[in-house]
Amino acid sequence: MSLAALAAGLGAGLAVIGAGLGIGRLAASAMEAIGRQPEATGDIRTTMIIAAALVEGVTLFALVICFILAGK
C-alpha cells in the first residue's frame, strides 16, 4: 500500500511540473507574439486562455487518476 501512495505522489508531482512547464511556455510564446503583433492581442489572449484550460484539464485528470490508484 505504501508503494501505491508513493507512486501516486510521484505521479501527481510530475503532472503538476509538466503542467507548469507547459503553461509557462504557452505564456512566453503568447507574450512574444503580442510583442511582435500588438494589434492581435485579443485573439492571442483568447487562444492562450483556451490552451491553458486544456492543459489544466489534462493535469486535473492525471491527478484524479493518481489518487484513485493510490486508494486501491
PDB file of N, CA, C and O in Angstrom:
ATOM      1  N   MET A   1       0.823  -1.191   0.000  1.00  0.00           N
ATOM      2  CA  MET A   1       0.000   0.000   0.000  1.00  0.00           C
ATOM      3  C   MET A   1       0.868   1.257   0.000  1.00  0.00           C
ATOM      4  O   MET A   1       0.507   2.250  -0.632  1.00  0.00           O
ATOM      5  N   SER A   2       1.997   1.234   0.691  1.00  0.00           N
ATOM      6  CA  SER A   2       2.842   2.425   0.753  1.00  0.00           C
ATOM      7  C   SER A   2       3.475   2.741  -0.599  1.00  0.00           C
ATOM      8  O   SER A   2       3.713   3.907  -0.913  1.00  0.00           O
ATOM      9  N   LEU A   3       3.752   1.704  -1.407  1.00  0.00           N
ATOM     10  CA  LEU A   3       4.295   1.953  -2.738  1.00  0.00           C
ATOM     11  C   LEU A   3       3.265   2.612  -3.638  1.00  0.00           C
ATOM     12  O   LEU A   3       3.619   3.427  -4.491  1.00  0.00           O
ATOM     13  N   ALA A   4       1.999   2.272  -3.462  1.00  0.00           N
ATOM     14  CA  ALA A   4       0.939   2.912  -4.253  1.00  0.00           C
ATOM     15  C   ALA A   4       0.837   4.389  -3.900  1.00  0.00           C
ATOM     16  O   ALA A   4       0.646   5.227  -4.780  1.00  0.00           O
ATOM     17  N   ALA A   5       0.964   4.710  -2.622  1.00  0.00           N
ATOM     18  CA  ALA A   5       0.920   6.114  -2.211  1.00  0.00           C
ATOM     19  C   ALA A   5       2.136   6.869  -2.737  1.00  0.00           C
ATOM     20  O   ALA A   5       2.020   8.021  -3.154  1.00  0.00           O
ATOM     21  N   LEU A   6       3.287   6.232  -2.720  1.00  0.00           N
ATOM     22  CA  LEU A   6       4.490   6.851  -3.256  1.00  0.00           C
ATOM     23  C   LEU A   6       4.353   7.093  -4.755  1.00  0.00           C
ATOM     24  O   LEU A   6       4.705   8.164  -5.250  1.00  0.00           O
ATOM     25  N   ALA A   7       3.846   6.107  -5.467  1.00  0.00           N
ATOM     26  CA  ALA A   7       3.654   6.249  -6.906  1.00  0.00           C
ATOM     27  C   ALA A   7       2.636   7.348  -7.215  1.00  0.00           C
ATOM     28  O   ALA A   7       2.815   8.114  -8.163  1.00  0.00           O
ATOM     29  N   ALA A   8       1.577   7.425  -6.422  1.00  0.00           N
ATOM     30  CA  ALA A   8       0.577   8.478  -6.633  1.00  0.00           C
ATOM     31  C   ALA A   8       1.180   9.856  -6.378  1.00  0.00           C
ATOM     32  O   ALA A   8       0.905  10.802  -7.116  1.00  0.00           O
ATOM     33  N   GLY A   9       1.988   9.970  -5.353  1.00  0.00           N
ATOM     34  CA  GLY A   9       2.647  11.248  -5.068  1.00  0.00           C
ATOM     35  C   GLY A   9       3.607  11.654  -6.172  1.00  0.00           C
ATOM     36  O   GLY A   9       3.636  12.816  -6.578  1.00  0.00           O
ATOM     37  N   LEU A  10       4.390  10.706  -6.658  1.00  0.00           N
ATOM     38  CA  LEU A  10       5.309  11.000  -7.753  1.00  0.00           C
ATOM     39  C   LEU A  10       4.557  11.344  -9.029  1.00  0.00           C
ATOM     40  O   LEU A  10       4.932  12.269  -9.750  1.00  0.00           O
ATOM     41  N   GLY A  11       3.500  10.598  -9.301  1.00  0.00           N
ATOM     42  CA  GLY A  11       2.698  10.882 -10.495  1.00  0.00           C
ATOM     43  C   GLY A  11       2.047  12.253 -10.429  1.00  0.00           C
ATOM     44  O   GLY A  11       2.030  12.984 -11.419  1.00  0.00           O
ATOM     45  N   ALA A  12       1.514  12.602  -9.272  1.00  0.00           N
ATOM     46  CA  ALA A  12       0.888  13.914  -9.110  1.00  0.00           C
ATOM     47  C   ALA A  12       1.929  15.019  -9.257  1.00  0.00           C
ATOM     48  O   ALA A  12       1.667  16.043  -9.888  1.00  0.00           O
ATOM     49  N   GLY A  13       3.091  14.814  -8.683  1.00  0.00           N
ATOM     50  CA  GLY A  13       4.159  15.812  -8.799  1.00  0.00           C
ATOM     51  C   GLY A  13       4.610  16.004 -10.232  1.00  0.00           C
ATOM     52  O   GLY A  13       4.806  17.134 -10.680  1.00  0.00           O
ATOM     53  N   LEU A  14       4.775  14.907 -10.953  1.00  0.00           N
ATOM     54  CA  LEU A  14       5.180  15.005 -12.357  1.00  0.00           C
ATOM     55  C   LEU A  14       4.108  15.683 -13.200  1.00  0.00           C
ATOM     56  O   LEU A  14       4.422  16.459 -14.103  1.00  0.00           O
ATOM     57  N   ALA A  15       2.846  15.391 -12.907  1.00  0.00           N
ATOM     58  CA  ALA A  15       1.751  16.019 -13.651  1.00  0.00           C
ATOM     59  C   ALA A  15       1.739  17.525 -13.425  1.00  0.00           C
ATOM     60  O   ALA A  15       1.547  18.294 -14.367  1.00  0.00           O
ATOM     61  N   VAL A  16       1.942  17.944 -12.192  1.00  0.00           N
ATOM     62  CA  VAL A  16       1.932  19.377 -11.883  1.00  0.00           C
ATOM     63  C   VAL A  16       3.157  20.071 -12.480  1.00  0.00           C
ATOM     64  O   VAL A  16       3.045  21.183 -12.996  1.00  0.00           O
ATOM     65  N   ILE A  17       4.309  19.433 -12.416  1.00  0.00           N
ATOM     66  CA  ILE A  17       5.512  20.018 -13.014  1.00  0.00           C
ATOM     67  C   ILE A  17       5.334  20.159 -14.524  1.00  0.00           C
ATOM     68  O   ILE A  17       5.675  21.193 -15.099  1.00  0.00           O
ATOM     69  N   GLY A  18       4.804  19.131 -15.158  1.00  0.00           N
ATOM     70  CA  GLY A  18       4.570  19.191 -16.601  1.00  0.00           C
ATOM     71  C   GLY A  18       3.600  20.287 -16.982  1.00  0.00           C
ATOM     72  O   GLY A  18       3.806  20.994 -17.969  1.00  0.00           O
ATOM     73  N   ALA A  19       2.544  20.429 -16.201  1.00  0.00           N
ATOM     74  CA  ALA A  19       1.565  21.487 -16.484  1.00  0.00           C
ATOM     75  C   ALA A  19       2.188  22.862 -16.287  1.00  0.00           C
ATOM     76  O   ALA A  19       1.953  23.769 -17.085  1.00  0.00           O
ATOM     77  N   GLY A  20       2.965  23.023 -15.249  1.00  0.00           N
ATOM     78  CA  GLY A  20       3.620  24.311 -15.017  1.00  0.00           C
ATOM     79  C   GLY A  20       4.564  24.689 -16.146  1.00  0.00           C
ATOM     80  O   GLY A  20       4.584  25.835 -16.595  1.00  0.00           O
ATOM     81  N   LEU A  21       5.340  23.725 -16.598  1.00  0.00           N
ATOM     82  CA  LEU A  21       6.247  23.987 -17.716  1.00  0.00           C
ATOM     83  C   LEU A  21       5.470  24.291 -18.993  1.00  0.00           C
ATOM     84  O   LEU A  21       5.838  25.190 -19.750  1.00  0.00           O
ATOM     85  N   GLY A  22       4.405  23.548 -19.228  1.00  0.00           N
ATOM     86  CA  GLY A  22       3.606  23.767 -20.432  1.00  0.00           C
ATOM     87  C   GLY A  22       2.941  25.127 -20.442  1.00  0.00           C
ATOM     88  O   GLY A  22       2.982  25.827 -21.453  1.00  0.00           O
ATOM     89  N   ILE A  23       2.332  25.510 -19.341  1.00  0.00           N
ATOM     90  CA  ILE A  23       1.663  26.805 -19.277  1.00  0.00           C
ATOM     91  C   ILE A  23       2.698  27.937 -19.318  1.00  0.00           C
ATOM     92  O   ILE A  23       2.428  28.997 -19.882  1.00  0.00           O
ATOM     93  N   GLY A  24       3.862  27.723 -18.733  1.00  0.00           N
ATOM     94  CA  GLY A  24       4.924  28.726 -18.803  1.00  0.00           C
ATOM     95  C   GLY A  24       5.391  28.965 -20.229  1.00  0.00           C
ATOM     96  O   GLY A  24       5.568  30.110 -20.642  1.00  0.00           O
ATOM     97  N   ARG A  25       5.589  27.897 -20.977  1.00  0.00           N
ATOM     98  CA  ARG A  25       5.994  28.041 -22.382  1.00  0.00           C
ATOM     99  C   ARG A  25       4.885  28.668 -23.204  1.00  0.00           C
ATOM    100  O   ARG A  25       5.144  29.461 -24.110  1.00  0.00           O
ATOM    101  N   LEU A  26       3.647  28.311 -22.884  1.00  0.00           N
ATOM    102  CA  LEU A  26       2.500  28.884 -23.577  1.00  0.00           C
ATOM    103  C   LEU A  26       2.427  30.391 -23.360  1.00  0.00           C
ATOM    104  O   LEU A  26       2.231  31.154 -24.307  1.00  0.00           O
ATOM    105  N   ALA A  27       2.586  30.811 -22.117  1.00  0.00           N
ATOM    106  CA  ALA A  27       2.532  32.244 -21.804  1.00  0.00           C
ATOM    107  C   ALA A  27       3.710  32.985 -22.430  1.00  0.00           C
ATOM    108  O   ALA A  27       3.541  34.097 -22.931  1.00  0.00           O
ATOM    109  N   ALA A  28       4.885  32.394 -22.408  1.00  0.00           N
ATOM    110  CA  ALA A  28       6.051  33.040 -23.009  1.00  0.00           C
ATOM    111  C   ALA A  28       5.861  33.225 -24.513  1.00  0.00           C
ATOM    112  O   ALA A  28       6.201  34.274 -25.061  1.00  0.00           O
ATOM    113  N   SER A  29       5.325  32.220 -25.167  1.00  0.00           N
ATOM    114  CA  SER A  29       5.075  32.329 -26.606  1.00  0.00           C
ATOM    115  C   SER A  29       4.000  33.374 -26.899  1.00  0.00           C
ATOM    116  O   SER A  29       4.100  34.120 -27.873  1.00  0.00           O
ATOM    117  N   ALA A  30       2.979  33.423 -26.054  1.00  0.00           N
ATOM    118  CA  ALA A  30       1.919  34.412 -26.257  1.00  0.00           C
ATOM    119  C   ALA A  30       2.463  35.822 -26.065  1.00  0.00           C
ATOM    120  O   ALA A  30       2.123  36.721 -26.834  1.00  0.00           O
ATOM    121  N   MET A  31       3.300  36.032 -25.053  1.00  0.00           N
ATOM    122  CA  MET A  31       3.861  37.360 -24.836  1.00  0.00           C
ATOM    123  C   MET A  31       4.768  37.778 -26.000  1.00  0.00           C
ATOM    124  O   MET A  31       4.784  38.943 -26.396  1.00  0.00           O
ATOM    125  N   GLU A  32       5.511  36.829 -26.534  1.00  0.00           N
ATOM    126  CA  GLU A  32       6.357  37.122 -27.690  1.00  0.00           C
ATOM    127  C   GLU A  32       5.503  37.482 -28.906  1.00  0.00           C
ATOM    128  O   GLU A  32       5.828  38.406 -29.652  1.00  0.00           O
ATOM    129  N   ALA A  33       4.408  36.742 -29.096  1.00  0.00           N
ATOM    130  CA  ALA A  33       3.521  37.030 -30.220  1.00  0.00           C
ATOM    131  C   ALA A  33       2.852  38.391 -30.068  1.00  0.00           C
ATOM    132  O   ALA A  33       2.696  39.115 -31.051  1.00  0.00           O
ATOM    133  N   ILE A  34       2.459  38.745 -28.857  1.00  0.00           N
ATOM    134  CA  ILE A  34       1.852  40.055 -28.621  1.00  0.00           C
ATOM    135  C   ILE A  34       2.886  41.159 -28.854  1.00  0.00           C
ATOM    136  O   ILE A  34       2.548  42.225 -29.370  1.00  0.00           O
ATOM    137  N   GLY A  35       4.130  40.911 -28.480  1.00  0.00           N
ATOM    138  CA  GLY A  35       5.188  41.893 -28.728  1.00  0.00           C
ATOM    139  C   GLY A  35       5.445  42.100 -30.206  1.00  0.00           C
ATOM    140  O   GLY A  35       5.763  43.209 -30.635  1.00  0.00           O
ATOM    141  N   ARG A  36       5.310  41.047 -30.983  1.00  0.00           N
ATOM    142  CA  ARG A  36       5.538  41.156 -32.424  1.00  0.00           C
ATOM    143  C   ARG A  36       4.353  41.779 -33.153  1.00  0.00           C
ATOM    144  O   ARG A  36       4.523  42.501 -34.135  1.00  0.00           O
ATOM    145  N   GLN A  37       3.143  41.488 -32.655  1.00  0.00           N
ATOM    146  CA  GLN A  37       1.941  41.968 -33.334  1.00  0.00           C
ATOM    147  C   GLN A  37       0.921  42.445 -32.295  1.00  0.00           C
ATOM    148  O   GLN A  37      -0.012  41.708 -31.975  1.00  0.00           O
ATOM    149  N   PRO A  38       1.076  43.635 -31.772  1.00  0.00           N
ATOM    150  CA  PRO A  38       0.224  44.115 -30.678  1.00  0.00           C
ATOM    151  C   PRO A  38      -1.251  44.233 -31.047  1.00  0.00           C
ATOM    152  O   PRO A  38      -2.109  44.154 -30.168  1.00  0.00           O
ATOM    153  N   GLU A  39      -1.560  44.418 -32.313  1.00  0.00           N
ATOM    154  CA  GLU A  39      -2.965  44.562 -32.700  1.00  0.00           C
ATOM    155  C   GLU A  39      -3.746  43.253 -32.600  1.00  0.00           C
ATOM    156  O   GLU A  39      -4.976  43.270 -32.657  1.00  0.00           O
ATOM    157  N   ALA A  40      -3.067  42.133 -32.454  1.00  0.00           N
ATOM    158  CA  ALA A  40      -3.732  40.836 -32.330  1.00  0.00           C
ATOM    159  C   ALA A  40      -3.804  40.372 -30.887  1.00  0.00           C
ATOM    160  O   ALA A  40      -3.977  39.180 -30.634  1.00  0.00           O
ATOM    161  N   THR A  41      -3.675  41.283 -29.938  1.00  0.00           N
ATOM    162  CA  THR A  41      -3.627  40.935 -28.521  1.00  0.00           C
ATOM    163  C   THR A  41      -4.851  40.144 -28.073  1.00  0.00           C
ATOM    164  O   THR A  41      -4.721  39.138 -27.377  1.00  0.00           O
ATOM    165  N   GLY A  42      -6.037  40.593 -28.469  1.00  0.00           N
ATOM    166  CA  GLY A  42      -7.268  39.916 -28.042  1.00  0.00           C
ATOM    167  C   GLY A  42      -7.349  38.477 -28.519  1.00  0.00           C
ATOM    168  O   GLY A  42      -7.691  37.582 -27.746  1.00  0.00           O
ATOM    169  N   ASP A  43      -7.034  38.248 -29.793  1.00  0.00           N
ATOM    170  CA  ASP A  43      -7.076  36.889 -30.334  1.00  0.00           C
ATOM    171  C   ASP A  43      -6.034  35.991 -29.681  1.00  0.00           C
ATOM    172  O   ASP A  43      -6.309  34.831 -29.372  1.00  0.00           O
ATOM    173  N   ILE A  44      -4.848  36.526 -29.476  1.00  0.00           N
ATOM    174  CA  ILE A  44      -3.774  35.739 -28.860  1.00  0.00           C
ATOM    175  C   ILE A  44      -4.133  35.389 -27.425  1.00  0.00           C
ATOM    176  O   ILE A  44      -3.922  34.259 -26.984  1.00  0.00           O
ATOM    177  N   ARG A  45      -4.677  36.361 -26.694  1.00  0.00           N
ATOM    178  CA  ARG A  45      -5.057  36.122 -25.300  1.00  0.00           C
ATOM    179  C   ARG A  45      -6.148  35.048 -25.213  1.00  0.00           C
ATOM    180  O   ARG A  45      -6.086  34.161 -24.362  1.00  0.00           O
ATOM    181  N   THR A  46      -7.127  35.134 -26.083  1.00  0.00           N
ATOM    182  CA  THR A  46      -8.213  34.141 -26.076  1.00  0.00           C
ATOM    183  C   THR A  46      -7.681  32.738 -26.356  1.00  0.00           C
ATOM    184  O   THR A  46      -8.039  31.778 -25.675  1.00  0.00           O
ATOM    185  N   THR A  47      -6.835  32.639 -27.353  1.00  0.00           N
ATOM    186  CA  THR A  47      -6.255  31.336 -27.690  1.00  0.00           C
ATOM    187  C   THR A  47      -5.386  30.811 -26.557  1.00  0.00           C
ATOM    188  O   THR A  47      -5.398  29.614 -26.272  1.00  0.00           O
ATOM    189  N   MET A  48      -4.629  31.699 -25.905  1.00  0.00           N
ATOM    190  CA  MET A  48      -3.779  31.290 -24.788  1.00  0.00           C
ATOM    191  C   MET A  48      -4.616  30.768 -23.627  1.00  0.00           C
ATOM    192  O   MET A  48      -4.267  29.756 -23.019  1.00  0.00           O
ATOM    193  N   ILE A  49      -5.714  31.445 -23.314  1.00  0.00           N
ATOM    194  CA  ILE A  49      -6.558  31.017 -22.199  1.00  0.00           C
ATOM    195  C   ILE A  49      -7.201  29.666 -22.485  1.00  0.00           C
ATOM    196  O   ILE A  49      -7.293  28.825 -21.591  1.00  0.00           O
ATOM    197  N   ILE A  50      -7.647  29.447 -23.715  1.00  0.00           N
ATOM    198  CA  ILE A  50      -8.240  28.159 -24.077  1.00  0.00           C
ATOM    199  C   ILE A  50      -7.198  27.049 -23.967  1.00  0.00           C
ATOM    200  O   ILE A  50      -7.484  25.981 -23.427  1.00  0.00           O
ATOM    201  N   ALA A  51      -5.999  27.295 -24.473  1.00  0.00           N
ATOM    202  CA  ALA A  51      -4.942  26.280 -24.408  1.00  0.00           C
ATOM    203  C   ALA A  51      -4.536  26.001 -22.963  1.00  0.00           C
ATOM    204  O   ALA A  51      -4.291  24.849 -22.605  1.00  0.00           O
ATOM    205  N   ALA A  52      -4.463  27.033 -22.133  1.00  0.00           N
ATOM    206  CA  ALA A  52      -4.113  26.834 -20.725  1.00  0.00           C
ATOM    207  C   ALA A  52      -5.187  26.020 -20.013  1.00  0.00           C
ATOM    208  O   ALA A  52      -4.873  25.182 -19.168  1.00  0.00           O
ATOM    209  N   ALA A  53      -6.451  26.263 -20.350  1.00  0.00           N
ATOM    210  CA  ALA A  53      -7.533  25.487 -19.746  1.00  0.00           C
ATOM    211  C   ALA A  53      -7.448  24.018 -20.148  1.00  0.00           C
ATOM    212  O   ALA A  53      -7.718  23.138 -19.330  1.00  0.00           O
ATOM    213  N   LEU A  54      -7.081  23.746 -21.384  1.00  0.00           N
ATOM    214  CA  LEU A  54      -6.922  22.358 -21.818  1.00  0.00           C
ATOM    215  C   LEU A  54      -5.766  21.683 -21.085  1.00  0.00           C
ATOM    216  O   LEU A  54      -5.877  20.524 -20.685  1.00  0.00           O
ATOM    217  N   VAL A  55      -4.664  22.397 -20.907  1.00  0.00           N
ATOM    218  CA  VAL A  55      -3.522  21.827 -20.169  1.00  0.00           C
ATOM    219  C   VAL A  55      -3.933  21.539 -18.728  1.00  0.00           C
ATOM    220  O   VAL A  55      -3.612  20.478 -18.192  1.00  0.00           O
ATOM    221  N   GLU A  56      -4.634  22.466 -18.105  1.00  0.00           N
ATOM    222  CA  GLU A  56      -5.056  22.252 -16.723  1.00  0.00           C
ATOM    223  C   GLU A  56      -6.067  21.120 -16.612  1.00  0.00           C
ATOM    224  O   GLU A  56      -6.080  20.397 -15.615  1.00  0.00           O
ATOM    225  N   GLY A  57      -6.910  20.959 -17.621  1.00  0.00           N
ATOM    226  CA  GLY A  57      -7.868  19.855 -17.608  1.00  0.00           C
ATOM    227  C   GLY A  57      -7.174  18.499 -17.656  1.00  0.00           C
ATOM    228  O   GLY A  57      -7.548  17.575 -16.934  1.00  0.00           O
ATOM    229  N   VAL A  58      -6.177  18.386 -18.497  1.00  0.00           N
ATOM    230  CA  VAL A  58      -5.418  17.130 -18.581  1.00  0.00           C
ATOM    231  C   VAL A  58      -4.677  16.876 -17.275  1.00  0.00           C
ATOM    232  O   VAL A  58      -4.587  15.735 -16.822  1.00  0.00           O
ATOM    233  N   THR A  59      -4.147  17.929 -16.671  1.00  0.00           N
ATOM    234  CA  THR A  59      -3.443  17.792 -15.395  1.00  0.00           C
ATOM    235  C   THR A  59      -4.388  17.337 -14.293  1.00  0.00           C
ATOM    236  O   THR A  59      -4.045  16.463 -13.496  1.00  0.00           O
ATOM    237  N   LEU A  60      -5.564  17.919 -14.248  1.00  0.00           N
ATOM    238  CA  LEU A  60      -6.555  17.509 -13.247  1.00  0.00           C
ATOM    239  C   LEU A  60      -6.942  16.049 -13.442  1.00  0.00           C
ATOM    240  O   LEU A  60      -7.089  15.309 -12.469  1.00  0.00           O
ATOM    241  N   PHE A  61      -7.108  15.635 -14.683  1.00  0.00           N
ATOM    242  CA  PHE A  61      -7.417  14.233 -14.968  1.00  0.00           C
ATOM    243  C   PHE A  61      -6.298  13.321 -14.465  1.00  0.00           C
ATOM    244  O   PHE A  61      -6.566  12.279 -13.866  1.00  0.00           O
ATOM    245  N   ALA A  62      -5.043  13.714 -14.709  1.00  0.00           N
ATOM    246  CA  ALA A  62      -3.908  12.905 -14.256  1.00  0.00           C
ATOM    247  C   ALA A  62      -3.866  12.827 -12.736  1.00  0.00           C
ATOM    248  O   ALA A  62      -3.571  11.769 -12.179  1.00  0.00           O
ATOM    249  N   LEU A  63      -4.157  13.933 -12.059  1.00  0.00           N
ATOM    250  CA  LEU A  63      -4.160  13.925 -10.597  1.00  0.00           C
ATOM    251  C   LEU A  63      -5.262  13.030 -10.042  1.00  0.00           C
ATOM    252  O   LEU A  63      -5.047  12.304  -9.071  1.00  0.00           O
ATOM    253  N   VAL A  64      -6.435  13.081 -10.652  1.00  0.00           N
ATOM    254  CA  VAL A  64      -7.543  12.224 -10.197  1.00  0.00           C
ATOM    255  C   VAL A  64      -7.186  10.753 -10.379  1.00  0.00           C
ATOM    256  O   VAL A  64      -7.450   9.936  -9.497  1.00  0.00           O
ATOM    257  N   ILE A  65      -6.588  10.413 -11.518  1.00  0.00           N
ATOM    258  CA  ILE A  65      -6.181   9.024 -11.757  1.00  0.00           C
ATOM    259  C   ILE A  65      -5.138   8.592 -10.730  1.00  0.00           C
ATOM    260  O   ILE A  65      -5.195   7.467 -10.233  1.00  0.00           O
ATOM    261  N   CYS A  66      -4.195   9.460 -10.409  1.00  0.00           N
ATOM    262  CA  CYS A  66      -3.173   9.122  -9.405  1.00  0.00           C
ATOM    263  C   CYS A  66      -3.807   8.843  -8.049  1.00  0.00           C
ATOM    264  O   CYS A  66      -3.450   7.874  -7.379  1.00  0.00           O
ATOM    265  N   PHE A  67      -4.744   9.690  -7.649  1.00  0.00           N
ATOM    266  CA  PHE A  67      -5.361   9.500  -6.339  1.00  0.00           C
ATOM    267  C   PHE A  67      -6.295   8.289  -6.314  1.00  0.00           C
ATOM    268  O   PHE A  67      -6.419   7.631  -5.281  1.00  0.00           O
ATOM    269  N   ILE A  68      -6.943   7.990  -7.422  1.00  0.00           N
ATOM    270  CA  ILE A  68      -7.789   6.792  -7.477  1.00  0.00           C
ATOM    271  C   ILE A  68      -6.917   5.546  -7.348  1.00  0.00           C
ATOM    272  O   ILE A  68      -7.252   4.616  -6.614  1.00  0.00           O
ATOM    273  N   LEU A  69      -5.805   5.537  -8.062  1.00  0.00           N
ATOM    274  CA  LEU A  69      -4.909   4.371  -7.978  1.00  0.00           C
ATOM    275  C   LEU A  69      -4.273   4.246  -6.596  1.00  0.00           C
ATOM    276  O   LEU A  69      -3.982   3.136  -6.149  1.00  0.00           O
ATOM    277  N   ALA A  70      -4.056   5.359  -5.922  1.00  0.00           N
ATOM    278  CA  ALA A  70      -3.491   5.299  -4.580  1.00  0.00           C
ATOM    279  C   ALA A  70      -4.493   4.734  -3.583  1.00  0.00           C
ATOM    280  O   ALA A  70      -4.096   4.138  -2.582  1.00  0.00           O
ATOM    281  N   GLY A  71      -5.783   4.911  -3.841  1.00  0.00           N
ATOM    282  CA  GLY A  71      -6.812   4.428  -2.931  1.00  0.00           C
ATOM    283  C   GLY A  71      -7.065   2.939  -3.041  1.00  0.00           C
ATOM    284  O   GLY A  71      -7.671   2.349  -2.147  1.00  0.00           O
ATOM    285  N   LYS A  72      -6.613   2.323  -4.117  1.00  0.00           N
ATOM    286  CA  LYS A  72      -6.867   0.882  -4.297  1.00  0.00           C
ATOM    287  C   LYS A  72      -5.875   0.035  -3.556  1.00  0.00           C
ATOM    288  O   LYS A  72      -5.952  -1.192  -3.606  1.00  0.00           O
TER     289      LYS A  72
END
